[in-house]
């Protein structure tokens, strides 16, 4: 998991793919954190991406770094509504408090990866895959 986290840090934004029935849906994300030795992601509970993740917890993430190496991550989303996880998210990324608060009415939905699998590759043929 450490390798996944370090790679994601080198990318900035990444792309999250969920399923809407039998159709893929992809959108840019930026927030992730490590909490209790698990890799977490978050999105607004008011968003279609959250509804799709609840209905079908299978997802993939893809990102490209400045060296044109890429990572693809897949797994099963396990929702975590605990106060402890919320507090850690706001501590990790304080800007989230501007988006998810009583004034906006937006609520942060968090999930961690179960049965994580990652592939890291580069343009010169390097390829690595592992479970985490």
C-alpha positions as CSV (number, residue, x, y, z in Angstrom):
1,X,0.0,0.0,0.0
2,X,2.9,2.4,0.7
3,X,3.9,2.2,-3.0
4,X,0.3,3.0,-4.1
5,X,0.2,6.0,-1.7
6,X,3.5,7.4,-2.8
7,X,2.5,7.0,-6.5
8,X,-0.8,8.8,-5.9
9,X,1.0,11.6,-4.2
10,X,3.1,12.1,-7.3
11,X,0.0,12.5,-9.5
12,X,-2.2,15.2,-7.9
13,X,-5.6,14.4,-9.4
14,X,-6.6,10.9,-10.4
15,X,-9.7,9.4,-12.1
16,X,-12.3,7.4,-10.3
17,X,-14.5,5.0,-12.3
18,X,-17.7,3.6,-10.9
19,X,-20.6,1.7,-12.5
20,X,-24.0,3.3,-13.3
21,X,-25.9,0.1,-14.2
22,X,-24.0,-1.3,-17.1
23,X,-22.3,2.0,-18.0
24,X,-18.9,3.1,-16.7
25,X,-18.7,6.6,-15.2
26,X,-15.3,8.4,-14.7
27,X,-14.5,11.6,-12.9
28,X,-11.5,13.4,-11.4
29,X,-10.8,13.1,-7.7
30,X,-8.1,14.5,-5.5
31,X,-8.6,13.3,-1.9
32,X,-7.2,10.2,-0.4
33,X,-5.8,9.3,3.0
34,X,-4.4,6.4,5.0
35,X,-6.3,5.7,8.1
36,X,-6.0,2.6,10.3
37,X,-3.7,1.0,7.7
38,X,-6.3,1.3,5.0
39,X,-6.4,3.5,1.9
40,X,-9.5,5.8,2.0
41,X,-11.2,7.9,-0.6
42,X,-14.0,10.4,-0.3
43,X,-16.8,12.1,-2.2
44,X,-19.9,14.0,-1.4
45,X,-22.9,11.9,-0.4
46,X,-25.1,14.1,-2.6
47,X,-23.1,13.1,-5.8
48,X,-24.0,10.4,-8.3
49,X,-20.6,8.8,-7.8
50,X,-21.5,8.1,-4.2
51,X,-24.9,6.6,-5.2
52,X,-23.2,4.5,-7.8
53,X,-20.5,3.3,-5.3
54,X,-23.2,2.3,-2.8
55,X,-25.2,0.4,-5.5
56,X,-22.1,-1.3,-6.9
57,X,-18.9,-1.1,-4.7
58,X,-16.5,-2.3,-7.5
59,X,-14.4,0.6,-8.8
60,X,-11.1,1.5,-10.4
61,X,-8.8,4.4,-10.2
62,X,-6.3,5.5,-12.7
63,X,-3.6,8.2,-12.6
64,X,-0.6,9.4,-14.6
65,X,2.4,11.1,-13.0
66,X,4.7,13.8,-14.5
67,X,7.1,11.0,-15.7
68,X,4.3,9.4,-17.7
69,X,4.1,6.4,-15.5
70,X,0.7,5.3,-14.6
71,X,-1.2,3.4,-11.9
72,X,-4.4,1.5,-12.0
73,X,-6.1,0.5,-8.7
74,X,-9.1,-1.6,-8.3
75,X,-11.0,-3.1,-5.3
76,X,-14.2,-3.1,-3.4
77,X,-15.4,0.1,-1.6
78,X,-16.3,-0.4,2.0
79,X,-18.2,2.7,3.3
80,X,-17.1,4.1,6.7
81,X,-19.4,6.7,8.3
82,X,-17.5,6.7,11.6
83,X,-16.9,10.1,13.3
84,X,-13.2,9.0,13.7
85,X,-12.8,8.6,9.9
86,X,-14.5,12.0,9.2
87,X,-12.2,13.7,11.7
88,X,-9.2,12.2,10.1
89,X,-10.3,13.3,6.7
90,X,-10.8,16.9,7.8
91,X,-7.4,16.8,9.6
92,X,-5.7,15.4,6.5
93,X,-7.3,17.9,4.1
94,X,-8.6,20.9,6.0
95,X,-10.0,22.5,2.8
96,X,-12.7,19.8,2.9
97,X,-14.4,21.7,5.7
98,X,-15.2,24.5,3.2
99,X,-17.1,22.0,1.0
100,X,-18.7,19.6,3.6
101,X,-20.4,21.5,6.4
102,X,-23.8,22.6,7.7
103,X,-23.9,25.8,5.7
104,X,-23.5,23.9,2.3
105,X,-25.5,20.9,3.4
106,X,-23.0,18.7,1.7
107,X,-21.9,15.5,3.6
108,X,-18.5,13.8,3.0
109,X,-18.8,10.0,2.2
110,X,-15.7,8.0,2.9
111,X,-14.8,4.5,1.9
112,X,-11.7,2.3,2.1
113,X,-10.4,-0.3,-0.3
114,X,-11.0,-4.0,0.4
115,X,-9.2,-6.5,-1.8
116,X,-7.0,-3.8,-3.3
117,X,-5.0,-4.6,-6.5
118,X,-2.7,-2.2,-8.2
119,X,-0.6,-2.1,-11.4
120,X,2.1,0.4,-12.0
121,X,3.7,0.8,-15.4
122,X,5.8,3.2,-17.4
123,X,6.4,4.0,-21.1
124,X,9.6,2.0,-21.3
125,X,7.9,-1.3,-20.5
126,X,8.3,-1.5,-16.7
127,X,5.3,-3.2,-15.1
128,X,4.5,-4.2,-11.6
129,X,1.4,-5.6,-10.1
130,X,0.4,-6.5,-6.5
131,X,-2.4,-6.9,-4.0
132,X,-2.7,-4.8,-0.9
